[in-house]
Amino acid sequence: MSVLKVENLKKTYVTRFGSERVNALKNVNFTVDKGDYVAIMGESGSGKTTLLNILAALDKPTSGQVILDGRNLSEIKENELASFRRENLGFVFQEFNLLDTLSVKDNILLPLVLSGKNVRDYTEKLASLCSSIGINEILEKYPYEISGGQKQRAAVARALITSPKIVLADEPTGALDSSSSGDLLRVFEQVNRQGNTILIVTHSTDAASHANRILFIRDGVIFHQIYRGDCTNDELYKKISDTLTMLRSGGKNI
C-alpha cells in the first residue's frame, strides 16, 4: 500500500525580472509504500533539496502532485498546513533543531503540545519509544548537556511521537561523527522494522546503504534506483558507490 505518491512533479524557478527559468525538478515520479525505507541521493544542485521541501509541504510544485495517504498536498489550505505537518509528517534535521530552553523530554513532547494533545495520554508511548531508542537516561537533561548523537536520537523520538505517516530526514548523519552516525543508522533500521516509513535525503553512501531502496536524482530527474533485495549493507554500499561513480562521470547506462 502506497503512503506517498509523487506524480509528474515539476518545479520551475523564475529569476528576478523573469530573465531566466531554472527547472529544478522535471517530471519526477515515484511511490513510497507503507513501512518502506527510502534514501534519495544526488549531487549538490541535483534537485533533492527542492524535492524534500515539496514533500514536506514547505513548497509547492509548478505542476504535478504529491499525494500523502490519499491527500493532495497542493490542495491543503495555507492555514491548515502547520497542523497537517505536525499530524502527518515527522522531521529529522541535520542540525537537530532542539530547543535549549526545554528538557529533552519536553522537546520530544513539543509536537503534541502544539497540536493541543494531552501529553499525559502519551506517557506509556514516550517511555516505550525512548527505551527502544536508548535515551531514557537523558530525558531530564537539556540539549546543551548531551552529545550530538544523543541529540539526534532525541530528534528521532520527537519525529515519531505523533505516529506520523512518514518520517522525512534531511542529512540526518551530517553533523555526527562516525560512531554516532552508526548508532543513529541502527536506530533508523530498528524503527523501520517496527513499521515506520522513512525517507532520507543524504550525501552519505553509508547512510543510504541502510535503506531498502535508493533513488538517484540528477538534473531534476530520477535517474536510477537500486533495491536492496538480498544484499547486505556492505554489498549495497558497493552498488551505491558504483552508481555514484557512474553519475559523476555523466554515464547514461548503469
Buried (B, 14 or more C-beta within 10 A) or exposed (E): EBBBBBBEBBBBEEEEEEEEEEBBBBBBEBBBEBBBBBBBBBBEEBBBBBBBBBBBBEBEBBEBBBBBEEEEBBEBEEEEBEEBBBBBBBBBBBEBEBEEEBBBBBBBBBBBEEEEBEBEEBEEBBEEBBEBBBBEEBBEBBBEEBBBBBBBBBBBBBBBBBEBBBBBBBBBBBBBEEEBBBBBBEBBBBBBEEEBBBBBBBBBBBBBBBBBBBBBBBBBBBBBBBEBEEBEBEEBBBBBEEBBEBBEEEEEEB
